[in-house]
Amino acid sequence: MLFSDPGRDPDFLCVGTQRAGTTWLAVMLGAHPGAWMPPFKEISFWYRDPDAIRMHLERMYQAFHGQVQDRRVDLPLLRWWGVLALSEVRDIDWYRSLFSPAGSRVTGDITPQYALLDDAQVARVSSRLPDAKVILMLRHPVERAWSQLRLDQRLGRVALEAPRAELEPAFERLIFDAFSLQGALHARWRAAVGDERLCVVFHDEIVEAPERAFVRVCDHLGLGVPGTALRKALAQRVNHAPGGAMPDWLRSRLSRRYLADTRVLGARFPHPVSGWLADMEAWAER
């Protein structure tokens, strides 16, 4: 390892779901004086994403290139990227070393792909990090899927303007149902960590009352109330994927697909899920 101390466990995990505000949370926590967030959000230690090493290397080279262009050298940052991207052994000691720069500040691992872990994997994570708090970010499942597809379009993976016959197989290939089956996702993590360690944040809250949503997260993590400058920044949109309206046929299909699971979530969280259900039930009948 490139750090002199043995590292430390993260204070929290944000386990998804994808396209529900995880990047916004990482940016805002990174601006909080009581927290230190890893320079790259998706460490993917507990979920071995086959693309993780490639992403780590790409981001490392971007960071190096940016420093060269700006004619500045941030040695601690370069050292951190070296640990993340160049270590041949990625064991628990490697993982703990990534949080070493946090010192006594609150730090955590925000990796939306942890929403893809199964029951046994979640139980293992909880056992290995028994004191870590968990943040679960949820979003209207159909809108979440559409946001994911708009991001895929921005990344060049799909052209949403193509005819339906071309889009249907692409949609089935690109949509990860596990990210939208949030009733099962919530039940899985709640069973593993309990209500005391779990904080549920809805995308609706971030859009409608971002300061209230962030203060709830800060309270959960033991952080102080954010300062004036940070409070003003909370309303900014982060990692937004603009795009047109969802095709009616796709909205109907996804509403039917996720309706039963969303009813399970709605029994636990009537607000705001009752609004999701009213929308999905109407579209599921079309």
Secondary structure as GFF3:
##gff-version 3
##sequence-region A 1 286
A	DSSP	beta_strand	12	14	.	.	.	ID=ss1
A	DSSP	alpha_helix	22	30	.	.	.	ID=ss2
A	DSSP	alpha_helix	52	70	.	.	.	ID=ss3
A	DSSP	alpha_helix	75	86	.	.	.	ID=ss4
A	DSSP	alpha_helix	92	97	.	.	.	ID=ss5
A	DSSP	three_ten_helix	100	102	.	.	.	ID=ss6
A	DSSP	beta_strand	108	110	.	.	.	ID=ss7
A	DSSP	three_ten_helix	112	116	.	.	.	ID=ss8
A	DSSP	alpha_helix	119	128	.	.	.	ID=ss9
A	DSSP	beta_strand	133	138	.	.	.	ID=ss10
A	DSSP	alpha_helix	141	154	.	.	.	ID=ss11
A	DSSP	alpha_helix	164	174	.	.	.	ID=ss12
A	DSSP	alpha_helix	177	180	.	.	.	ID=ss13
A	DSSP	alpha_helix	182	197	.	.	.	ID=ss14
A	DSSP	beta_strand	198	202	.	.	.	ID=ss15
A	DSSP	alpha_helix	203	208	.	.	.	ID=ss16
A	DSSP	alpha_helix	210	221	.	.	.	ID=ss17
A	DSSP	alpha_helix	228	233	.	.	.	ID=ss18
A	DSSP	alpha_helix	248	268	.	.	.	ID=ss19
A	DSSP	alpha_helix	270	284	.	.	.	ID=ss20
###
